[in-house]
Amino acid sequence: MLESLVDALSPFNAKDLLSKIGALHLMPENAGRAMSLECLAHIAAAKPCEESAPAISANRFRELVNTHLGLSSEPGKHDDPPEHVFTEEIVFHGGSYVVFPGPNADVAETLRWLLKAISLSKTPVGTRNFRDNVIRLAVTCLSISHNIARRANVARGVVADQGKDHDISVPFSKSLSELSSTVQIDQTDLVSCL
């Protein structure tokens, strides 16, 4: 079913594709197209990373995405409208963090309860070293999510587009490039973020 999309994307740079797909995930109007975007991300992530491969143009990317994953495609038929907000906030060590729950709102709520269980339980969970490592890892992940949301100018409580009656929205070249850069975290960004 997706073999033709795999073939069509094969000449292009995997890192560039993944950053463009990440950009599409940052758009509330694509919230109802999560299944299709996940298919696209899996295809790009499975590609060998060849730095010399060319980047795909925004127009070609839009054409391929909506030809193979549009509303009339098999994956497009399985997308569901989101039933929750596009961004939420989790309060934890160091402040509050904007998170993207993705296609399932239960993820953020489950994470809240797990973090409470690890850090606030009257009966300690695991060793002190274990708890410290979990807290450090959680703060790292939450900080990265918050930093990406901040860079993309996406605040907490953004409402997801409730419909799936449109193809995947792919912005024009300049906007796509700007959004793509927000999901690219290098070591310097990571250090400043933390």
N, C-alpha and C positions, 0 to 999 in steps of 0.2 A: 504494500500500500504506500509506504513512504520511500521506497527504493528510488523513485525518480527524483525526490527531493534530496536524498543522500547524494545521488549522482550530480545534481545541479549545484550543490554546495561544495562538492569535492575540490574544485580548483582554488577555493578561497581560503584565506588565513583563518585558522580556528580561533585564535585569540581575538581577532577583530569581530568575527561572528558572535562569539560569546559575549563580548562587551555590548554589541548591538542588541542581542537578545536580552541581556540584563537591562538595557535601556527601556525596552518594551515592557518589561516587568514593572518599571517605575511609573507607568502611566495608568492612572485610575480607569481610563476608558478601555484598557485591556484586561481589567480584573476578571471579566467574565470569559476570557479566552485562555485561562490558565492551563487547561489540558493541552491545547495546541502549542502554547509557548513551552511547556515542559517537553513535548515531543521534539520541538525545534532545539531546545537546549541539549537534550540527550544526543541528538544527531551531531551537533557541533562539538560536544565534549568528547565524542568517540573518534573524531578526526585526529590524525597525527598532527602534531604541532610543527609546522614548517614555516619558520620565520620569513622565508623568501616568497611565500605564497602571497598573491595580491589581496588587498582589501576589496570587499564588495561595495559597490556604489549604493547609495540610499535607494535610488530608483529600482535597481536590479533586486535588491534585498526586499523591497516592498512587493515587487512583482512575484518573486519566488514564494515569499511567505503567504501571500494571499491566494496565489494559484494553488498551492499545495495544502494550505491550512485554513483557507477561507471558509465561510459559512457552509458552502455546498460540499466541502471535502469531508471525508470520513472522520478525521479527528475533530474537525469543526462542528460536526453534528453532536459530538459528545461533550462539548463545553457546557458548563452550567453557569447561570448568573450567580454572582457572589451573594451570600446571605449575611454579610457583615461589613464593617468598615474596611477601608483600604489600608489605613494605618492605625495602629494603636500605640499606647504608651505603657511601658513597664517601669515601675519605680523599683530601684534596687540600689545596692552600694554605689555611692558616687553620684546619684541623681536619678533623673528620669530619662528614659530612652525611647525614641520612636522606633517601632518595629513594624515590619510588613508580615502580617499573619499568613499571607499566601492564600491558597484556595480553601483553607480550613481554619475557621476562627478558633477552634478548640486548641490549636497549637499555642497561641499566646496565653490562653487561660491555663493550660497544662504547665507551661513554662513558669508562670507566676506561682502555681502551687508547688512545683518542684523546688523552686528557689526558696520559697518560704520554708519548706520542709528541711532543706539543707542548712539554711542560715538562722532560722528562728525556732527550731524544734527545742522543746525543753529537754528531751532526751537526745543527746548528740548523735548525729548520723555519721557513722564511720569515724576514722581518726581525724585529729585536728588537721593534719597534713592533707588528707583527702578533701575535707571541707574547704580548706584554703585554696586547693587546686581547682575545685569545682567553681568556687566564687570567682577566682581569677579568670578562668575560662569563660564563665558566663558574662562577666563584665567586658571581656575582650569582644565576644560576639555581639553583645548589646551595643557596645561603643562603635563597632564597625557599622551595624545597621543604622544607628543614630547619625553617624557621620555621612553615610550615603544619603539618608533622607535629608539631612541639612544641605548637602552639596546639590541635591536635586530640587531644593526648595519645596519639599513635601513635609507638611506639618502633621501632627497627630490628629486623628479624628477625621481625616479626609474620607469622604463617602465614595465607595466604589461605584462605577457605572453598573447599574442593576440589570442592564440588558445584555444580550449576546446577539443582537440583531444587526450586527455590522462585522465586517472583516476586521482583522487585526489592524490597529492603528499604527502606522509607521510614519514618524514625522519626516519632514524634509531634511536634507543633508546637514545643514548647520545645527538644527535642533537635535537631530539624531547623534551627531558628533559630540555635542555638549552633554547630552544624557549618557552617552557611552563612556565618556571620561569620568562620570561620577561613580561608576561601578568598578573602575580600575584603581585598585589600592596597591601602591608600592610600599616599600619598607619605610620610606620617609613619612608617607601618609599614615601608616600604621603607628609609628612611633609618636607622631604629633596627636593622633586620635586618642592614644592611650595615655 
